[in-house]
Amino acid sequence: MSLPTVVTAEAVHELIRAELVDLGIPEETISPETKFDTMEIDSLDVADLMSTIKREYGVDIRRAELAGVSIGELVDRVVAGASSR
């Protein structure tokens, strides 16, 4: 029997940061306050990021739900969603 994995904000933030850097977003511009609307990533890249989050944490977030959302807010949502599973 395996123990449930605890999802931490640090782990989720690191996953999102790594994915955004892979998409070409400069690392120095990525902070909890950075809003998705301000980053220059296309909708397919956002969809890939959301697919990664769903695969890793089982949390389904639609691209349209990211309007006006910061990275920190997304992290909080993923942690809350993963904890409630």
C-alpha positions as CSV (number, residue, x, y, z in Angstrom):
1,M,0.0,0.0,0.0
2,S,1.5,3.3,-1.0
3,L,1.2,6.5,0.9
4,P,-0.5,9.5,-0.7
5,T,1.8,12.0,-2.2
6,V,1.6,15.4,-0.6
7,V,1.4,18.2,-3.2
8,T,3.3,21.3,-2.1
9,A,3.1,24.8,-3.5
10,E,6.9,24.7,-4.0
11,A,6.6,21.5,-6.2
12,V,3.8,22.9,-8.2
13,H,5.5,26.3,-8.7
14,E,8.7,24.5,-9.8
15,L,6.8,22.4,-12.4
16,I,5.0,25.5,-13.8
17,R,8.3,27.5,-13.8
18,A,10.2,24.7,-15.6
19,E,7.4,24.4,-18.2
20,L,7.3,28.1,-18.8
21,V,11.1,28.3,-19.2
22,D,10.8,25.4,-21.7
23,L,8.3,27.6,-23.6
24,G,10.8,30.4,-23.8
25,I,9.6,32.6,-21.0
26,P,12.6,34.3,-19.4
27,E,13.1,32.8,-15.9
28,E,13.6,36.3,-14.3
29,T,10.0,37.3,-15.4
30,I,8.4,34.3,-13.7
31,S,7.1,35.1,-10.2
32,P,4.0,34.3,-8.2
33,E,2.6,37.7,-9.2
34,T,3.1,37.1,-12.9
35,K,-0.3,36.9,-14.7
36,F,-0.8,34.5,-17.5
37,D,-2.3,37.3,-19.6
38,T,1.0,39.2,-19.6
39,M,3.2,36.3,-20.8
40,E,3.8,35.8,-24.5
41,I,2.7,32.2,-24.8
42,D,0.2,31.0,-27.3
43,S,-3.0,29.0,-26.5
44,L,-1.5,25.7,-27.6
45,D,1.4,26.2,-25.1
46,V,-1.1,27.0,-22.4
47,A,-3.1,23.9,-23.3
48,D,0.1,21.8,-23.0
49,L,0.8,23.4,-19.6
50,M,-2.7,22.6,-18.4
51,S,-2.3,19.0,-19.7
52,T,0.9,18.6,-17.7
53,I,-0.8,19.9,-14.6
54,K,-3.7,17.4,-15.1
55,R,-1.3,14.5,-15.7
56,E,1.0,15.3,-12.7
57,Y,-1.6,16.4,-10.2
58,G,-5.0,15.3,-11.5
59,V,-6.4,18.8,-11.5
60,D,-8.3,19.9,-14.6
61,I,-8.1,23.6,-15.4
62,R,-9.4,25.1,-18.6
63,R,-7.4,27.7,-20.5
64,A,-10.3,30.2,-20.3
65,E,-10.1,30.0,-16.5
66,L,-6.6,31.6,-16.5
67,A,-7.8,35.0,-17.6
68,G,-6.5,37.4,-15.0
69,V,-4.9,34.6,-12.9
70,S,-1.4,34.9,-11.6
71,I,1.1,32.0,-11.3
72,G,0.6,32.1,-7.5
73,E,-3.1,31.8,-7.8
74,L,-2.8,28.8,-10.2
75,V,-0.4,27.2,-7.8
76,D,-2.9,27.6,-4.9
77,R,-5.7,26.2,-7.0
78,V,-3.6,23.1,-8.1
79,V,-2.6,22.4,-4.5
80,A,-6.2,22.8,-3.3
81,G,-7.5,20.6,-6.1
82,A,-4.9,17.9,-5.6
83,S,-5.5,17.9,-1.9
84,S,-9.2,17.3,-2.3
85,R,-8.8,14.2,-4.5
